[in-house]
């Protein structure tokens, strides 16, 4: 034992992260020289050496004991509940940092876990950050997660790889919208948790109301393990109900924990009895002792709470004020006492890729083959930084690992342990640890295994929510080519790091569309484009892709004749245009065996010519001209869909007819016929599904109606807490709706827009319909009294008539400035014939 102590002290954590006997004392000494000789490291090494001695007497397993003295926890809550403040105090009281700084960076430094400038400026956490500390003999890996709903993916990826969590709740506001979201995420990944009611020093703090909200809104079996000593300005400490002692915090920063006897009161006895009864409801061993009338001591109560918490049947509630440095140390004791270690998680499974994804139980043992999951990617000046959680085996520097998804074998060049944005070099890490690798090209949620022992096992991925808002972004006009290259590189990096950020190019408008979880989410990335890559961008709503169609049949007889010396151009075409019926879009029924359904036809060309009036060699040019004619309509310049063009006859010239002539004739004839076929505008309609609390149902329904939405369904859940609303809303009115919905529902409402369809403008909600085809146009001027007067005046002055489209554009602009329901994006460039 003494030899092992010397090796552990000299080799540090590196020795503990290997199976016993894997390294000799000489190797451990040689590698131990790379350790930083700070006071924290010395305390860390001495405590780990003591942990080795304790584990030798308690366990006969051949595995290292570090997995049993490790806790992997995440700190999650609603925004501005004090998560980062709590993490700052944890790092200070564990000796990881030497001073405490404000979250918003008013002192010019900022909190340790908020390493981005944007985080310190806005006072919120944007990216999850990892750190580690030592509490007693326990090594604690901590991930501080954002609280804003726009960055919920950071909470998802953290909870996917952690073994426990601390749910922070505001003592004044209680359970808030993001608190419910975090609760659902913890339940999704079966994460045991403890709750911490923060901000008890603030005016209006009521921890008992918060506990009732936990039980009611989250449906959790929760009870207080502490009661506060004073509230608001009189809050000085807490009472430990299990041990019946009062805990106060002395010193300038509450670093001195003082335990003293507490004058037991009836209220304290009532709270302890409530705690015991709620634990007895889920723990048979304690319930049996309680029913037998035995005295429930502190150790028995601690053991029962530990079993119930790890089984996710009970949530112990701690109390305090992180900002006032009260209640943090007892919370750390609760984390170590109640939350499980990596080796105590029994529900960890992997999927056998080559065996139809059969579930395989995973044992947290450092002596077994490596199995690690990459859960977070960051781009640094040294290359890609990949955060990994090791579920099995030992990961070593210089080791060859294989990516299960790509089957590529790579070498681990560097292995580090993260402390926010700082890195500490290590040589190895074992099962249950959270570390980072450099120089590994992979994607988020990739699984790594030992290259020498491949078993093709993959860890399950995480839930990725769909984006709810989109913006059109582009570098400012006149930007240098290097700026455009930086723009592309930045978007590629951002989408690789954040699965909820998606980028695509609209095939019609050619705009770069950036989609994300909210306005703040996209605003942060636009700001990062400017700060990190020097790219100034133009941001706006995406262009709505309207369509046009016709509603009746119309004939055309068009002559294209042009003579400019030499051989000219001559072509005459006759035919018709008619709408394609919905039942005619597919003439042949799809085979049942076809896996990929055919896309519906929106344009059809029919050759009904009899004889050789139009020579066969000109027929492809006629079809090409017909296709070009329907690419841009007369109303809003959008493509014409649902149209059939029939060519019945024509006339050709022996010398002047050509492919160009027939192509131009078809374009002119079809566009002439479309004007007579009563064209109309089609707008994209989104199917919206909104889930909101029932008390906000009326406000949400009214807001949807204001956006020209058509309510198709509205129902209430069985418990009567939530309402589900289904509606069809025009896409042009959906921009920014997710933000409005959150404002109306105090952040508790969610919206999920799905696939769109096309409906005639005004069909979904009767408003003044914009149909310029109802106004006759003569030489580009409307055939109205005012238009005829304008045309006669121009003729008297010897001026030509305005080009076609001028009056139409002026009318569109005039209607939009007065009371036109169409958005500005409805005004694309018009086609000038």
Buried (B, 14 or more C-beta within 10 A) or exposed (E): EEEBBEBBBBBBBBBBBBBBEBBEBEBBBEBBEEBEEEEBBBEBBBBBBBBBBBBBEEEEBEBBBBBBBBBBBBBBBBBBBBBBBBBBBBBBBBBBBEEBBBBBBEEEEBBBBBBBBBBBEBBBBBBBBBBBBBBBBBBBBBBBBBBBBBBBBBBBBBBBBBBBBBBBBBBBBBBBBBBBBBBEBBBEBEBBBBBBBBBBBBEEBBBEBBBBBBBEBBEBBBBBBBBBBEBBEEBBBBBBBBBBBBBBBEEEBBBEBEEEEBEEEEEBEEBBEBBBEBBBBBBEEBBEBBEEEEEBEEEBBBBBBBBBBBEBBBBBBBBBBBBBBBBBBBBBBBBBBBBBBBBBBEEBBBBBBEEEEEEBEBEBBBBBBBBBBBBBBBBEEEEBBBBBBBBBBBBBBEBEBBBBBEEEEBEBEBBBBBBBBEBBEBBBBBBBBBBBBBBBEBEBBBBBBBBEEEBBBBBBBBBBBEBBBBBBBBBEEEBEEEBEEBBBEBBEBBBBBBBBBBBEEBEEBEBBBBBBBBBBBBBBBBBBBEEBBEBEBEEBBBBBBBBBBBEEBBBBBBBBEEEEEEEBBBBBBBBBBBBBEEEEBEEEEEEEEEEEEEEEBBBBBBBEBEEEBBEEEBBEBBBBBBBBBBEBBBBBBBBBBBBBBBBBBBBBBEEBBBBBBBBBBBBBBBBBBBBBBBBBBBBBBBBBBBBBBEEBBEBBBEBBBEBBBBBEEBEEEEEEEBBBBBBBBBBBBBBEBBBBBBEBBEBBBBBEBEEBEBBBBBBBBEEEEBBBBEEEBBBBBBEEEEBEEBBEEBEEEEEEBBEBBBBBBEBBEEBBEEEBBBBEBBBBEBBEE
